[in-house]
Amino acid sequence: FFGPVPVTRPLNAEEVAADYEGNTGRVIVERFANLNPLEMPAVLVAGHAPFTWGTTPRGSLHHSVALEAVAEMAMGTVQINPNALFLEPYVLDKHYQRKHGPAAYYGQK
């Protein structure tokens, strides 16, 4: 994941009462207005659940398993050190781009 996994805004009472499923999809689309869904293949829907996707069913499954692993590591980190800091953007960029960028050189293709 290229950065923190985004969280949608909560649905309001009207959105829950009328077309709950459709409005769940709408808040996901709304949250990704300025995000690349290929760089961030997951979202946490507030008050609901995580959603993941991929270019194939196997890719979607891979992202689901990765999201669970990342969530477990994040929870453990906060339990050990509630003041833990996020990675600096330049470190995040390096880790992501070396594996997924146009000049990727790390990991399996």
C-alpha positions in Angstrom: 0.0 0.0 0.0 1.4 3.4 -1.0 0.6 5.3 2.3 -1.9 4.9 5.1 -5.0 3.0 4.1 -7.8 5.5 3.6 -11.0 5.6 5.7 -14.3 6.8 4.3 -16.5 9.2 6.1 -19.4 7.6 8.0 -22.7 7.3 6.1 -25.3 9.7 7.4 -28.8 8.5 8.5 -30.4 9.3 5.1 -27.7 7.4 3.3 -28.1 4.3 5.5 -31.9 4.4 5.2 -32.0 4.8 1.4 -29.7 2.6 -0.8 -27.3 1.6 1.9 -25.2 -0.6 -0.5 -25.1 2.0 -3.2 -24.2 4.8 -0.8 -21.4 2.6 0.6 -20.0 2.4 -2.9 -20.4 6.2 -3.3 -18.4 7.0 -0.2 -15.6 4.8 -1.4 -15.6 6.6 -4.8 -15.7 9.9 -2.9 -12.7 9.0 -0.8 -10.7 8.0 -3.8 -11.3 11.3 -5.6 -7.5 12.1 -5.4 -6.1 8.6 -4.9 -4.9 6.0 -7.4 -6.8 2.8 -6.7 -3.9 0.8 -8.2 -1.5 2.3 -5.7 -4.0 2.0 -2.8 -6.0 -1.2 -3.4 -7.9 -1.0 -0.1 -10.2 1.2 1.9 -11.8 1.0 5.4 -15.4 1.9 5.2 -16.3 3.7 8.4 -18.6 1.7 10.6 -18.6 -1.2 8.1 -15.6 -3.2 6.9 -12.5 -3.2 4.7 -12.8 -3.5 1.0 -9.9 -4.6 -1.3 -9.5 -5.1 -5.0 -7.0 -6.1 -7.6 -6.7 -6.6 -11.3 -7.5 -10.3 -10.8 -9.3 -12.2 -8.2 -6.0 -13.5 -6.9 -4.7 -9.9 -6.7 -7.7 -8.9 -4.6 -7.1 -11.8 -2.3 -3.5 -10.9 -2.0 -4.4 -7.3 -1.0 -6.9 -8.7 1.6 -4.3 -10.8 3.2 -1.8 -8.0 3.1 -4.3 -5.6 4.7 -4.9 -8.0 7.6 -1.1 -8.4 8.1 -0.6 -4.6 8.0 -3.4 -4.0 10.4 -2.0 -6.6 12.8 1.5 -5.0 12.6 0.0 -1.5 13.1 -1.9 -2.6 16.2 1.2 -4.2 17.6 3.2 -1.1 17.0 0.7 1.1 18.7 0.5 -1.2 21.7 4.3 -1.2 22.1 4.7 2.5 21.4 1.5 4.7 21.3 3.7 7.6 20.1 5.1 5.7 17.1 5.6 7.8 14.0 4.7 7.2 10.4 7.4 6.7 7.8 8.7 9.8 6.3 7.3 10.4 2.8 10.7 9.9 1.2 11.1 6.5 2.8 7.6 5.4 1.8 8.3 6.6 -1.8 11.5 4.6 -1.9 10.0 1.4 -0.6 7.0 1.6 -2.9 8.7 2.8 -6.1 11.6 0.3 -5.9 9.0 -2.5 -6.1 6.1 -1.0 -8.0 7.5 2.0 -9.8 8.3 2.3 -13.5 12.0 1.5 -12.8 11.2 -1.2 -10.2 14.2 -3.4 -9.3 13.2 -5.1 -6.0 11.1 -8.2 -5.6 9.6 -10.6 -8.1 7.6 -9.5 -11.1 
